[in-house]
């Protein structure tokens, strides 16, 4: 998998917890996906889905 560029990471809103990011996802009118950044280890949001693995549902 390709690593997130530092310049992209720095421009994005960051969330310290998964729960914090999910609150924003639920309130959004856009279809967003949350992910943990491989640079800063915080959570970011994206609307892109192409080429991304979808997390498996937890049982």
VOSEFI-613263 format. One record per atom (N, C-alpha, C, O): x, y, z. Coordinates in pm, whole numbers, plus 50000, padded with zeros to 5 digits. Example, Ala and Ser with C-alpha at 12.3 -4.5 7.8 and 13.67 -1.06 7.14 Angstrom:
REM VOSEFI-613263
513194943150780
512304955050780
513204967050780
514244966850846
512854977550708
513674989450714
512905000350787
513415011450804
This chain:
REM VOSEFI-613263
500844988350000
500005000050000
500895012450000
501955012650062
500455022549930
501195034949919
501085043050048
500005043650107
502145049150090
502145057150212
501585071150186
501805076950079
500865076550284
500295089950274
501415100250267
502365099650345
501305109650174
502315120250166
502175129550285
501065132250330
503295134450336
503315143350451
502495155950425
501795160750515
502575161450305
501845173650274
500325171450279
499585180450319
499875159750239
498445156350244
498015155050390
496985160450430
498795147950467
498495145750609
498375159250681
497445161150760
499275168250656
499305181250726
498075189750693
497655197850776
497485188150575
496325196250535
495005190750587
494015198150595
494975178250622
493715171950661
493395174250808
494295175850891
492105174450838
491675174850978
492055161551041
491935150950978
492515162051165
492935150051236
492065148051359
491645157651424
491815135451390
491005131951507
491815122151591
492385112651540
491845124651721
492655116551812
492095102551835
492845093251864
490795101151822
490195088051847
489265084051733
488785092451657
489035071151724
488125065751625
486705071051651
485975074451558
486345071851778
485015076651815
484795091051770
483725094451719
485805099551789
485725113551749
485525114751597
484715122851551
486255106851522
486125107051376
484755101851332
484165107151239
484255091551398
482965085851362
481815095551386
480825095351313
481925104051487
480905114251511
480795123451390
479695126751347
481925127451336
481945136251218
481375128851096
480625134751018
481735116251080
481215108250969
479685107550974
479015109350872
479155104951091
477695103651107
476955116751082
475825116651033
477575127951114
476935140951097
477045146550956
476365156150922
477885140650876
478165145850742
477075141950642
476455131350653
476855150750547
475955147650435
476675139450328
476035133850240
477995138850336
478815131550241
479045117350292
478965114750412
479315108350201
479675094750239
481175094550266
481985094750173
481535094250391
482945094950430
483405081650489
482625073750541
484705079650480
485345067950536
486465072750627
487205082050592
486585066650741
487625070150837
488805060550820
488615048750789
490015065550842
491185056750838
492265062150931
492325074150958
493115053250978
494255057251061
495405060350968
495785052150884
495955072050984
497055076750898
498345069550933
498695067951050
499055065150831
500325058250853
501475067850881
502585063550913
501235080750870
502255090950902
502135095551048
503075094251126
500955100951083
500775107151215
500105097951316
500075101051435
499555086651269
498865076951353
497545082151410
496945075651496
497085093751364
495775098851402
494765094451296
495135087751200
493515098051314
492465094251219
492145105851127
492065117351171
491965102850999
491545112550898
490275107150832
489915095550850
489615115750755
488425111750681
488675113650532
489425122450491
488045105150453
488135106250308
486825102150246
486065094250303
486565107450129
485385103150053
485785093349944
484925087749876
487075091249927
487565082249823
487445067749866
487695064349982
487065059249771
486965045049800
487775036649700
488065024949727
488135042349588
488835034949485
490205030249537
490995038249586
490445017349525
491735011749563
491925010049713
493025006749757
490885012249790
490995010949936
490304998149979
489234994649929
490914991350073
490294979550129
489194983750226
489364993150303
488094976850221
486994979650313
487184971150437
487474959250426
487034977150554
487194969250676
486104958650687
484954961050650
486474947150739
485504936450758
484604939950876
485064945450976
483314936850863
482404939650975
482794931351097
483184919751085
482684937551213
482994930351337
481774922551380
480654927451372
481994910351426
480864901851474
480584904451619
479684898351676
